[in-house]
């Protein structure tokens, strides 16, 4: 009878140990959910264009700029050093553009940045901002 109660105690202790064990990496969410805003600013325009806001799921470690904008735009040369990231962008379509992007992370919960475009001698600036709002399972980058 005593041997059986020790077996029950061992089983209970094992269950308690499993319940208190740290969550395995495989059980952690794969990405960070961001609320991102982009707002185009054109020189010489009398009215400001409206900001666009969307939620994106990004990898915990950024490997490319936030998505959005014209689907014909392709980014390259993404580099992140410390709290700053930079990249280049090339867009096709009716008005081909080239640009340079930069964003600065304020800790791990937010960022601000810009993308400066040149299209046939016209300049456009896109202001970027993002705020961490949670976690997600399917990161885009």
Secondary structure, DSSP 8 states (H G I E B T S, - for coil): -HHHHHHHHHHHHHHHHHHHS---GGGS-SEEEEEEEEEEEETT-SS----EEEEEEEESS--S----S-TTEEEEEEEEETTEEEEEEEE-SSS-EEEEEEEEEETTTEEEEEEEEEETTEEEEEEEEEEEEEEES----
